[in-house]
């Protein structure tokens, strides 16, 4: 009796194996996932930009990942000295892709002229020198405050375009 059961199980197993062999095989491309693996990773990055007169910029990131199409900087911070002003820019993440640098999450800009800018996303094009925010933002200087739905700033022309501007300006009374 045990031998009959064993032969029956082997026969069923053989039939199932033949049935599976005749089926279309699974193709890896059908289950292909978009897995983006970094080519290089560095932690606690500190980079200095120098010219003949000394250090004019310091860039920091907790982690840098280089992918085939972009570079990603986590907990990014930059301190740049230009035209007598100290510019400080920080964000949770910065992504360099081509000519665009996207700053994502808690984007904050300050300078030593009491100007402050905050937003959730800012995109800066290194060729055109235009910074834009497609989401809401807040700009303050001293006790003046302005908010906007979106906007852009051309660093070369020093021109600003803002959509949905609301501003509160403190004026000294005489």
Backbone as CSV, one residue per row, in Angstrom:
resi,resn,N_x,N_y,N_z,CA_x,CA_y,CA_z,C_x,C_y,C_z
1,UNK,0.815,-1.196,0.000,0.000,0.000,0.000,0.859,1.261,0.000
2,UNK,1.928,1.263,0.793,2.809,2.418,0.861,3.473,2.645,-0.490
3,UNK,3.815,1.566,-1.168,4.475,1.688,-2.470,3.494,2.283,-3.494
4,UNK,2.205,1.902,-3.454,1.214,2.458,-4.369,1.056,3.963,-4.132
5,UNK,1.029,4.381,-2.871,0.906,5.805,-2.549,2.141,6.555,-3.049
6,UNK,3.324,5.967,-2.854,4.561,6.603,-3.312,4.540,6.778,-4.833
7,UNK,4.144,5.730,-5.582,4.079,5.835,-7.036,3.031,6.863,-7.481
8,UNK,1.922,6.926,-6.756,0.881,7.903,-7.072,1.398,9.334,-6.878
9,UNK,2.115,9.593,-5.788,2.675,10.915,-5.521,3.718,11.270,-6.582
10,UNK,4.581,10.313,-6.941,5.596,10.541,-7.973,4.918,10.822,-9.315
11,UNK,3.842,10.138,-9.622,3.127,10.356,-10.883,2.517,11.755,-10.913
12,UNK,1.896,12.163,-9.812,1.318,13.510,-9.757,2.420,14.559,-9.874
13,UNK,3.515,14.325,-9.166,4.645,15.263,-9.233,5.163,15.366,-10.669
14,UNK,5.273,14.245,-11.375,5.765,14.231,-12.755,4.808,14.996,-13.674
15,UNK,3.516,14.793,-13.502,2.540,15.478,-14.338,2.612,16.988,-14.095
16,UNK,2.719,17.393,-12.826,2.810,18.821,-12.505,4.081,19.407,-13.109
17,UNK,5.206,18.711,-13.031,6.469,19.203,-13.585,6.385,19.332,-15.103
18,UNK,5.770,18.384,-15.778,5.608,18.467,-17.227,4.703,19.642,-17.580
19,UNK,3.606,19.823,-16.817,2.694,20.940,-17.044,3.435,22.269,-16.868
20,UNK,4.236,22.409,-15.819,4.985,23.647,-15.588,6.044,23.875,-16.665
21,UNK,6.662,22.819,-17.154,7.686,22.958,-18.190,7.084,23.449,-19.505
22,UNK,5.835,23.127,-19.764,5.201,23.549,-21.003,4.652,24.976,-20.929
23,UNK,4.564,25.549,-19.741,4.065,26.906,-19.575,5.107,27.909,-20.040
24,UNK,4.671,29.147,-20.322,5.606,30.220,-20.680,6.473,30.546,-19.470
25,UNK,7.752,30.651,-19.684,8.627,30.972,-18.547,8.433,32.431,-18.110
26,UNK,8.791,32.687,-16.869,8.737,34.051,-16.365,9.914,34.820,-16.922
27,UNK,9.658,36.006,-17.404,10.725,36.851,-17.915,11.100,37.869,-16.843
28,UNK,12.377,38.072,-16.667,12.861,39.010,-15.646,12.395,40.426,-15.954
29,UNK,12.237,40.755,-17.238,11.817,42.098,-17.605,10.391,42.402,-17.168
30,UNK,9.561,41.371,-17.037,8.193,41.596,-16.587,8.165,42.064,-15.135
31,UNK,9.162,41.672,-14.380,9.220,42.014,-12.964,10.330,42.998,-12.659
32,UNK,10.846,43.640,-13.693,11.962,44.560,-13.516,11.521,45.773,-12.705
33,UNK,12.270,46.062,-11.668,11.997,47.225,-10.843,13.016,48.289,-11.161
34,UNK,12.613,49.529,-10.994,13.527,50.639,-11.229,14.382,50.837,-9.980
35,UNK,15.464,50.114,-9.928,16.364,50.200,-8.786,17.532,51.089,-9.185
36,UNK,17.664,52.194,-8.487,18.718,53.159,-8.778,19.776,53.014,-7.699
37,UNK,20.891,52.436,-8.043,21.956,52.180,-7.088,23.064,53.190,-7.317
38,UNK,23.548,53.765,-6.238,24.589,54.779,-6.374,25.916,54.142,-6.771
39,UNK,26.663,54.873,-7.602,27.987,54.433,-8.026,29.034,54.738,-6.959
40,UNK,28.760,55.785,-6.178,29.701,56.224,-5.157,28.911,56.843,-4.015
41,UNK,29.405,56.660,-2.792,28.781,57.274,-1.631,29.878,57.803,-0.718
42,UNK,29.640,58.990,-0.154,30.583,59.576,0.797,29.781,60.166,1.949
43,UNK,30.302,60.052,3.151,29.644,60.580,4.343,30.449,61.728,4.922
44,UNK,29.744,62.652,5.594,30.362,63.809,6.256,31.303,64.556,5.316
45,UNK,30.736,65.052,4.217,31.517,65.722,3.175,31.671,67.203,3.519
46,UNK,32.879,67.708,3.371,33.199,69.113,3.570,34.068,69.533,2.395
47,UNK,33.581,70.482,1.587,34.267,70.888,0.365,34.504,72.399,0.407
48,UNK,35.708,72.813,0.037,36.076,74.228,0.030,36.261,74.698,-1.403
49,UNK,35.716,75.871,-1.728,35.943,76.515,-3.013,36.914,77.658,-2.754
50,UNK,38.031,77.643,-3.480,39.079,78.635,-3.230,39.447,79.360,-4.508
51,UNK,39.925,80.592,-4.331,40.528,81.340,-5.424,41.821,81.956,-4.892
52,UNK,42.410,82.870,-5.640,43.710,83.444,-5.248,43.644,84.204,-3.924
53,UNK,42.472,84.762,-3.594,42.356,85.541,-2.360,42.003,84.681,-1.144
54,UNK,41.695,83.404,-1.341,41.388,82.518,-0.212,40.130,81.715,-0.439
55,UNK,39.525,81.288,0.663,38.312,80.476,0.605,37.112,81.389,0.372
56,UNK,36.329,81.085,-0.670,35.134,81.896,-0.922,33.842,81.103,-0.808
57,UNK,33.913,79.791,-0.523,32.710,79.002,-0.297,33.056,77.711,0.436
58,UNK,32.123,77.281,1.288,32.255,76.009,1.998,30.939,75.263,1.798
59,UNK,31.039,74.007,1.334,29.862,73.177,1.104,29.937,71.976,2.037
60,UNK,28.802,71.648,2.689,28.752,70.522,3.613,27.557,69.644,3.278
61,UNK,27.715,68.339,3.521,26.611,67.394,3.376,26.873,66.203,4.284
62,UNK,25.811,65.702,4.914,25.962,64.502,5.737,26.276,63.291,4.877
63,UNK,25.699,63.261,3.674,25.906,62.118,2.780,25.794,62.580,1.339
64,UNK,26.677,62.077,0.476,26.638,62.364,-0.956,26.551,61.035,-1.687
65,UNK,25.576,60.934,-2.607,25.410,59.735,-3.433,25.505,60.141,-4.888
66,UNK,26.366,59.469,-5.640,26.486,59.727,-7.072,25.809,58.586,-7.816
67,UNK,24.793,58.960,-8.597,24.081,58.016,-9.451,24.506,58.267,-10.891
68,UNK,24.046,57.427,-11.807,24.447,57.586,-13.205,23.915,58.884,-13.807
69,UNK,22.774,59.375,-13.319,22.180,60.569,-13.925,22.153,61.791,-13.006
70,UNK,22.514,61.639,-11.736,22.425,62.763,-10.806,23.309,62.538,-9.591
71,UNK,23.537,63.625,-8.865,24.232,63.576,-7.579,23.239,64.025,-6.513
72,UNK,23.240,63.339,-5.380,22.300,63.633,-4.306,23.079,63.994,-3.042
73,UNK,22.705,65.109,-2.416,23.352,65.578,-1.195,22.305,65.616,-0.091
74,UNK,22.535,64.910,1.008,21.595,64.892,2.122,22.078,65.817,3.222
75,UNK,21.154,66.564,3.821,21.470,67.582,4.843,22.536,68.530,4.304
76,UNK,22.183,69.204,3.199,23.104,70.082,2.473,23.175,71.458,3.131
77,UNK,24.374,72.034,3.156,24.558,73.405,3.657,25.701,74.044,2.882
78,UNK,25.503,75.308,2.486,26.532,76.056,1.764,26.695,77.427,2.398
79,UNK,27.940,77.850,2.568,28.264,79.208,3.008,29.137,79.818,1.925
80,UNK,28.625,80.873,1.287,29.300,81.458,0.132,29.556,82.935,0.411
81,UNK,30.781,83.383,0.137,31.141,84.792,0.274,31.234,85.402,-1.111
82,UNK,30.309,86.332,-1.439,30.306,87.004,-2.730,29.890,88.448,-2.521
83,UNK,30.572,89.354,-3.175,30.225,90.783,-3.182,30.058,91.344,-1.766
84,UNK,30.894,90.901,-0.861,30.849,91.400,0.504,29.720,90.833,1.349
85,UNK,28.922,89.926,0.796,27.834,89.306,1.542,28.157,87.848,1.837
86,UNK,27.724,87.393,2.990,27.834,85.985,3.349,26.475,85.352,3.118
87,UNK,26.394,84.417,2.176,25.163,83.732,1.816,25.188,82.347,2.453
88,UNK,24.113,81.981,3.167,24.012,80.657,3.783,22.753,79.992,3.247
89,UNK,22.924,78.823,2.638,21.830,78.074,2.033,21.828,76.668,2.615
90,UNK,20.655,76.195,3.019,20.565,74.832,3.554,19.263,74.181,3.099
91,UNK,19.288,72.841,3.029,18.089,72.072,2.688,18.291,70.634,3.150
92,UNK,17.183,69.900,3.260,17.271,68.497,3.648,17.958,67.670,2.567
93,UNK,17.698,68.036,1.303,18.271,67.292,0.176,18.543,68.250,-0.964
94,UNK,19.649,68.039,-1.663,19.956,68.782,-2.882,20.298,67.762,-3.963
95,UNK,19.737,67.963,-5.144,19.969,67.038,-6.257,20.525,67.827,-7.431
96,UNK,21.723,67.457,-7.871,22.368,68.074,-9.033,22.142,67.167,-10.228
97,UNK,21.397,67.671,-11.220,21.112,66.905,-12.428,21.277,67.835,-13.616
98,UNK,22.326,67.635,-14.373,22.626,68.519,-15.497,22.988,69.892,-14.982
99,UNK,22.289,70.920,-15.483,22.534,72.294,-15.053,21.650,72.712,-13.884
100,UNK,20.709,71.867,-13.488,19.769,72.220,-12.419,20.186,71.627,-11.077
101,UNK,20.046,72.444,-10.037,20.216,71.986,-8.661,18.862,72.158,-7.996
102,UNK,18.278,71.042,-7.531,16.986,71.077,-6.843,17.227,70.949,-5.350
103,UNK,16.774,71.930,-4.599,16.856,71.903,-3.145,15.480,71.502,-2.636
104,UNK,15.416,70.429,-1.848,14.138,69.868,-1.416,14.055,69.786,0.103
105,UNK,12.953,70.193,0.661,12.705,70.048,2.089,13.412,71.077,2.947
106,UNK,12.658,71.904,3.619,13.197,72.917,4.544,14.303,73.761,3.923
107,UNK,14.039,74.291,2.744,15.024,75.134,2.063,15.061,76.487,2.772
108,UNK,16.253,76.899,3.152,16.408,78.163,3.876,17.633,78.893,3.348
109,UNK,17.444,80.177,3.065,18.533,81.051,2.615,18.588,82.244,3.559
110,UNK,19.791,82.585,4.004,20.017,83.775,4.832,21.263,84.472,4.317
111,UNK,21.315,85.796,4.523,22.562,86.514,4.280,22.776,87.512,5.406
112,UNK,23.948,88.112,5.428,24.255,89.029,6.526,23.665,90.421,6.289
113,UNK,22.756,90.558,5.331,22.010,91.797,5.106,20.585,91.645,5.663
114,UNK,20.399,90.692,6.579,19.116,90.410,7.251,18.031,89.905,6.315
115,UNK,18.414,89.338,5.187,17.438,88.769,4.254,17.321,87.279,4.524
116,UNK,16.078,86.785,4.599,15.826,85.367,4.855,14.758,84.877,3.890
117,UNK,14.937,83.670,3.370,14.003,83.069,2.412,13.779,81.626,2.854
118,UNK,12.514,81.182,2.917,12.209,79.784,3.239,11.171,79.245,2.263
119,UNK,11.321,77.972,1.901,10.396,77.300,0.999,10.594,75.794,1.162
120,UNK,9.765,75.011,0.498,9.944,73.556,0.514,10.741,73.055,-0.679
121,UNK,10.783,73.843,-1.766,11.544,73.426,-2.946,12.020,74.650,-3.714
122,UNK,13.277,74.617,-4.112,13.864,75.667,-4.941,14.695,74.985,-6.018
123,UNK,14.593,75.488,-7.243,15.392,74.958,-8.355,16.270,76.082,-8.865
124,UNK,17.570,75.799,-8.954,18.534,76.801,-9.427,19.246,76.263,-10.655
125,UNK,19.229,77.044,-11.745,19.924,76.665,-12.965,21.276,77.354,-12.981
126,UNK,22.348,76.574,-13.061,23.701,77.127,-12.978,24.099,77.891,-14.231
127,UNK,23.488,77.596,-15.383,23.824,78.324,-16.618,23.084,79.645,-16.719
128,UNK,21.767,79.614,-16.507,20.973,80.833,-16.642,21.031,81.707,-15.393
129,UNK,21.501,81.155,-14.278,21.588,81.875,-12.996,20.202,82.320,-12.520
130,UNK,19.204,81.460,-12.735,17.845,81.756,-12.289,17.448,80.752,-11.213
131,UNK,16.986,81.285,-10.076,16.463,80.459,-8.986,14.950,80.611,-8.995
132,UNK,14.236,79.482,-8.869,12.787,79.560,-8.874,12.202,78.620,-7.825
133,UNK,11.056,79.012,-7.331,10.306,78.197,-6.389,8.911,78.030,-6.965
134,UNK,8.531,76.790,-7.244,7.207,76.528,-7.803,6.150,76.388,-6.717
135,UNK,6.576,76.402,-5.454,5.644,76.319,-4.330,5.675,77.606,-3.522
136,UNK,4.926,77.618,-2.447,4.850,78.817,-1.622,6.175,79.084,-0.908
137,UNK,6.395,80.360,-0.592,7.641,80.754,0.073,7.388,81.982,0.934
138,UNK,8.345,82.242,1.831,8.292,83.408,2.708,9.651,84.099,2.646
139,UNK,9.633,85.419,2.449,10.856,86.228,2.447,10.712,87.278,3.551
140,UNK,11.736,87.400,4.372,11.735,88.443,5.404,13.044,89.215,5.338
141,UNK,12.948,90.489,5.646,14.131,91.328,5.791,13.810,92.336,6.878
142,UNK,14.601,92.267,7.945,14.335,93.056,9.146,12.912,92.749,9.609
143,UNK,12.018,93.727,9.652,10.647,93.456,10.076,9.684,93.393,8.890
144,UNK,10.196,93.436,7.656,9.364,93.320,6.459,9.179,91.843,6.120
145,UNK,7.980,91.523,5.592,7.686,90.129,5.266,6.906,90.070,3.964
146,UNK,7.242,89.105,3.110,6.511,88.883,1.864,6.307,87.389,1.681
147,UNK,5.127,87.014,1.203,4.845,85.619,0.877,4.409,85.547,-0.581
148,UNK,4.581,84.383,-1.172,4.178,84.205,-2.560,3.816,82.769,-2.846
149,UNK,3.009,82.572,-3.888,2.619,81.226,-4.313,3.737,80.557,-5.098
150,UNK,4.443,81.323,-5.913,5.596,80.840,-6.669,6.364,82.057,-7.152
151,UNK,7.594,81.833,-7.561,8.381,82.964,-8.035,9.737,82.554,-8.558
152,UNK,10.409,83.522,-9.175,11.758,83.279,-9.685,12.597,84.534,-9.496
153,UNK,13.907,84.320,-9.423,14.834,85.434,-9.271,15.997,85.221,-10.225
154,UNK,16.237,86.184,-11.111,17.341,86.149,-12.061,18.525,86.858,-11.416
155,UNK,19.557,86.094,-11.037,20.707,86.669,-10.354,21.503,87.609,-11.249
156,UNK,21.558,87.330,-12.544,22.325,88.175,-13.465,21.635,89.524,-13.677
157,UNK,20.324,89.508,-13.910,19.577,90.740,-14.172,19.037,91.385,-12.897
158,UNK,19.099,90.652,-11.782,18.549,91.109,-10.500,17.067,91.463,-10.639
159,UNK,16.317,90.552,-11.277,14.884,90.726,-11.478,14.129,89.607,-10.778
160,UNK,13.015,89.976,-10.168,12.172,89.019,-9.457,10.790,88.983,-10.088
161,UNK,10.236,87.782,-10.252,8.869,87.583,-10.723,8.170,86.716,-9.688
162,UNK,7.055,87.219,-9.134,6.351,86.510,-8.070,4.867,86.416,-8.420
163,UNK,4.292,85.237,-8.183,2.860,85.025,-8.369,2.223,84.947,-6.983
164,UNK,1.138,85.680,-6.778,0.407,85.638,-5.514,1.146,86.335,-4.380
165,UNK,1.699,87.485,-4.653,2.494,88.223,-3.666,1.607,88.877,-2.606
166,UNK,2.002,88.706,-1.351,1.412,89.419,-0.219,2.586,89.942,0.592
167,UNK,2.572,91.230,0.877,3.722,91.825,1.568,3.264,92.702,2.720
168,UNK,4.045,92.680,3.803,3.857,93.525,4.967,5.158,94.286,5.175
169,UNK,5.091,95.604,5.001,6.304,96.423,5.077,6.161,97.396,6.237
170,UNK,7.143,97.355,7.128,7.171,98.264,8.266,7.818,99.573,7.823
171,UNK,7.146,100.672,8.088,7.668,101.975,7.698,7.777,102.830,8.950
172,UNK,8.922,103.468,9.088,9.110,104.329,10.252,8.278,105.589,10.087
173,UNK,7.622,105.991,11.157,6.801,107.198,11.127,7.690,108.394,11.468
174,UNK,7.445,109.496,10.791,8.279,110.695,11.020,7.546,111.729,11.807
